[in-house]
Amino acid sequence: MTRVGVDVGGTFTDLVAVAADGAIVVHKVATTPEDPAVALFRAIEALSAPVELLVHGTTIATNALLERRGARVVLVTTRGFEDLLWLRRQDRAALYDLARDHAPPLVARSDVVGVAERMGPAGVQEPLSDPEVARVVAAVQTLAPESVAVALVFAFRHPEHERRIAAARRGALADVPVAASHEVLPVFREFERFSTTTVEAYLRPKVSSYLARLDREARSRIGTLRIMTSAGGTLAPAAAACRAAALALSGPAGGVVGAQLVGAAVGLPELLTLDMGGTSADASLVTAGSAVHDGGGAVAGVPLALPAILIETVSAGGGSIARVDEGGALKVGPDSAGAVPGPACYRRGGTRPTVTDACLVLGGSMPPRRSPTSCGSTRTLRRAPWRRWARPPGVIRPGSPPASSLSRAP
């Protein structure tokens, strides 16, 4: 029997299989964005032996946060606390950059519904009436959300009001998922709890739909399916579908756990890991032979207070698209060419410049035996339609004329 690990990224799907005799098989295929499970099983079909265990690391949640492609969320919260996600903790996005802003919340301000209720440390301060519950349910229905987050003040200690609203909401529209903060993160610190609950609601429709399809397909093909979490452990598919936010760093966490094992095997307990995929680049640390864990981090600038391996993620992968903004500054990401159409050098219809294209133009290469697609030549790339971005004003190469004489390439 064979044990298999599969990491589905935004651009490539990578498989590593360990046979009963210890033999290792590595396989890579292009990800299928319309349904990542297709690429996963396409990679598994390359194996000749039956699969006893499949551990799956996925970046579906990571990429949804990086590219802001999650569900439309309505947040239900205690009246008077509707602006909490915008007020944050009053810390700066960058200590010495007064112009930089925090990433906006995952919910629009117009999609926040206040509830006339209040819990305090000792219990009820303002009762929640049945007419108020009905009003809130109707207000949420009017907004027609794809997902609902319910986060009330002091619900971590006294969840009774939150339970009533969540139950009423689930009963009114069963096909719209509801994430309640006392279920997602029952701890104090309202801002972190509200933000994490919103992340759960934002990701749950996309993640649960994917995992449900994957589980159905897997039952007839493999023995046991486990989903990697951000903390480095695994969950059954049904449990993972209800903990979508816990998968925000699923794929990157698997890479750190793997690096930790490799370090132990070669006697290196202190490691700096870097995992660069198609959509994001992820860095982490292994110290004293163990991955560093954190319970108060952020993904794509959005606070997420669930237990997780400490990973810094930026939207700068091999498929991240470069552009020149209105001020003439070069920007990379968060948009990615993904697997379809992919970077321009893959000759699959991509026309926008990516990090991979830049590396090839500058003299990098991709060994044919490792590449799942064919790459064009540097000469072809220099003639590509996006050549006008190659030398924005003010960028000087060795031997170039003064900046004042530079102009955009035709």
N, C-alpha and C positions, 0 to 999 in steps of 0.2 A: 504493500500500500504506500501511497505517496502523500506527503504533507506539502501544501502549497501556500505561498504568500503572494498576493496580488495587490499592487498599488495602482489604482486608477487615478491618473492625473488629468489635468485639463488638456494636455496634448498627447501624452503617451500612456499606455498601460503596460506595466512591467510585471513579469512573473518570475518567481524563483521557486523551484520545486526540489524537494529532498526525497530521494527514493529510499526504500527500505535498506538498501546496501550502502547508503551514504552518498551516492552519486548526486551531483547538483546539476540542474538544468536551468538555464536562464533564457527568457524569451521576451521580446518586445513587439508590441503592435500599436498602431495608431488608435487613439481613443475615439469612440463614437459619441459625440456630444448629444445627439438626439436620444440616446439610451446607452449610458456607460456600461451597462450589463452586457451588451452585445460584444464589446471589445474584450471584456473580462472572460466570457466563455469562448471567444475566438482564441484567446491566448491559451486557455485550458485545453482546447481541442488539439493543440500541438503535442500534448502529452499522450503517451501510449498506455500508461498504467492508470488504474482507477484512483480517484482522489479520496483519501480518507478524511482529511481535514483541510479546509480552506480558511485562512485568516486574511481578511480583506481590509486594506487601508484605503480610504477614499478621500479625495479632496473636493467632493461635491459641496460640502458645507463651507470649506475654506474659500473656494472660488466664488460661491454665492455671496459671501461677505465681501470679498475683495472687489468683485465686479458689480455689487449691489443688484443682484438678480434673485432676490428672495420673494416672499409673499407680501401682499399689501396687508399691513397689520393695523388693527384698531386696538388702542390701549385703554383699558378701563382702570381708573385709579380713584383714590379718595379725593373728594372735592377740595380744591385749594392746593393740590400737589400736581396739577396737570403739567406744569412747566419744569418739573424736576429733571427730566432728561436733558433739557437745554441749559439749566443752571449748573449741572454737573457738580464738581467740587471746587470750582473757581481756580483751578490750576491752569497754567499756560500749556498750550500745545508744544511750544518750544521755548525754553527759558530765555534765550537771548533774541528771539524773533517775535516782535510784537505784532507782526502782520499775519502770522500763521494762525489758522483756525483749527479747532477740533473737528474731527469727522462728524457730520450731522447724525442725529439719531436715525434709527431704522424706521421710525414712524413719523408721519406728518403731523404737525401740530393740530390741524383740523380734524385729525382722526383720533383725538384723545377725548374720552368721555369721563366726566367727573361724576362721582357718586356721593350722595348725601349720607354719609356714615362716618364713623370715626372710632377706631380702637386705640387705646392707650396701653401703657405698661401693665396696668391692673385689670384691663378688660374694656367693656363697652363704655364709650363716652358719648357717642351719638348713635342711637339704634338705627338699624337698617330695616325699613318698612317694606312690606310686600308691594305696595304701589311704586316705591322707588326701584325695586328690582325689576318690575314690569317696564317702567320707563326706560331704565338702562338697557334692557334687552331690546326694546323697540328702537332706541337710538342707535344701537350697534347694528341692527338689521338694516336700518335706513342707509348706513354707510357702506353696506355690501362688502364686508372685508373678505379676504381669503384666509385670514387667521386672526385670532383674538388673544391678546395678552391681558391677564387680570393681575394687578399688583396693587394691593391696598396697604396703607400704613399699618405697621405692627402685625401684619398677617403672619409673619414668621413665628409669632408667639401666640396670637389669637386668630386662627384662620377661619373662624365660623362665618363671618361676613363674606369672605372671599370664596368659601365653599358654596354658599348659597348662590352667589352671582355666577360662578363657573357652572354649577349644576343647571341653573335656569338657562344659561346661554347654550349649553350642550343640548338641552332638551328642545330648545327652539329651532336649532339648525344643526343637526347631528353631523353633517358632512363638512362643517367648518371647524378645524381644530381649535381647542382652547388651552392655552398654557397658563396655569395659575402659579404665582410666585411661591406659595407654600409647598408646592410639589416640585418645582424646579430648583429653588435655592432657599430653603427655610432658615435663613440666617439674618442677623441684623445688618445695618447699613443699607438704607433705603435706595440710594442711587444705584449701587452695584446690583442689588436685587431686582430693581425695576429694569435696568439695562439688560441683565442676563435673561430675564423672563421675556423681554422683547426679542432678544436674539433667538430664543427657543421658538417663539411664535413665528418669527421671520423665516426660520429654516425648516420647521417641521413639515409643512406640506411637500416641499421638494424632496427632503430626505426620506420621509416615510413612504412616499410614492415609489421612489427608487428602490428602497430596501424591500418593499412588498413584492415588486416585480422580480427582484433578484432572488428572494427567498423561494418564490414559486418555481423559478427555473432551476434553482440549485437542488431542490428536493429530489429530482430525478437524475441528477448527475454526480453529486458528491455526497460524502457521509455527513460531515458536520460543518456548518458555516458559522464563523465568528467575525464580528466587526471590531476593528481597532478603535479605541477611544483616545481622546487627547491626553489622558493620564498614562497611556502605555499599556492598559489592560484591554480586555475584549468583552463584548456583549453579544447575546443572541440577537438576531435581526429584529424580532418583535420588541425587545427591550430597547434596542438602539433607536428604533423608529420613534419612541416616546421620549428620547433624550437626544434630540438632534443637535443641541448646542454642545453636547459632550463630544461630538464628532468634528468640531470646528478645526481641530489640528490632528485629525485621525491619520492621514497619510504622513505628514511630517513627524508625528510621534513615533510611528513605526520605524522611520529612518534613524531616529535617535536611539531607540532601543537596540536596533541592529548594530549601530556604531558602538554602543556600550558593550555588546557581546564580543565584537571584534577586538575592541581595546583590551578586554579581559583576556582574550585568547593570546594576544601578543605582549601582554604585560604592560599596557599603557593605560593607567587609571585616569589620566587627565587629558581630555579631548575637547577640541572645538570642532563642531560639526557644521557642515554647510550642505544643504539640499536644494539645488536649483532645478526647478521643473519648468514646465511650459508657461505657467501663469504667475508663479510666485517663487521667491527665494527665501529659504528658511534657515536660520542659524540657531544653534543651541550649544549647551555645555554639558560635559560629563566630568564630574569631579569626584575624586576618591572612589572611582569605579561605578558611580551611580549617576543617573540623569538627575538634573536639578528640577524640582517641581515648584509650582507656583499656584496660588489660588486667587490672584488678583490682577491678572494680566488683561490684555486687550488683543483683539484680532481685527486688522484693518481699521484701527483707531476706535473700535467699539469695545467698551469695557465688558469683560466676560469673567465672572468670578468663580467659575467652576474649577475643580482641581485639574491641573494639566501640567505636562512637562513644559518647562520654560523654553519657549520658542519665539524668536522674533521673526515676523513674517512681513515681507514687503512685496508689493505687486510689481516685481521686476524679474520675470522668468524669461526663458528663451523665446517665447512667443509674444512677449509684451510689446505693444505697438508704440513706436516713437513718433513724435510730432513736434512741430514748432508752434508755440502759442502766439497770441496776438502781440506780445511784447518781444518776440524773437528768441525766447528761451526754449531750450530743448527739454522736452518732457517725455518720460517713458512710463507706460502703464497709466491706470490700471487695466485698460482694455487689452485683451489678448487675442491673437489670431487663432489660438486654440488648435484643435486637430483639423478643423474644416473652416476656412481653406488652409490654414497653417501659414508659416512664413513663406515669403515669395520664392525663396530658393528651393522649396519643395515642389514647385511647378504644379500646384493643385488649385490654382485660381487666385492665390493670395497676391495682392498688389501693394499692400501697406508695409512699411519698413518695420522690422522687428529686431530684437537683440540678436537672434540667430543670423539674420541677414547681415547685420553689421559685423559680426565676427567673421563671416565668410568673406565679406568685402575687404576686411582688414588683414586677411591672410590666414584665417583659421580654416579648419577642415573638419569633415565628419567622415570617419572611416566607412567605406561602403558596407563592410560586413556587419557593422553595428547599426546602420541606418535603415529604418523601415521604409524610407522613401528615397527617391533620387534627388540629388541637389543639382542646381544649375551651376554654371561657371561664374567666376568673379566677373569676367567680361560681360556676361549676360546681365548680371546684377547691376553693373554700372550703367547699363542702358535702360534699366527698369524705370517705370513711370514715376517712382518716388525719389528719383535722383535729386529733385529740387530741394530735398531736406538735407542733403549730404554736407553742405557747407553754409550753415546759417551765418548771417553777418556777425562779425566779432570773433569767430572761431578761427584760430591760426594754427596751421600745421607747420612742422619744421620745413623751412625753405619757402614758406608762403609769403606773398607780398604783405604790406601793412594792412591792418584791419580796415582802414578807410577805403581801400581799393577792392575789398572783397564784395562779391555780390552773390545772389542766389544762383545756383546752377540752373540751366534752362530745363 
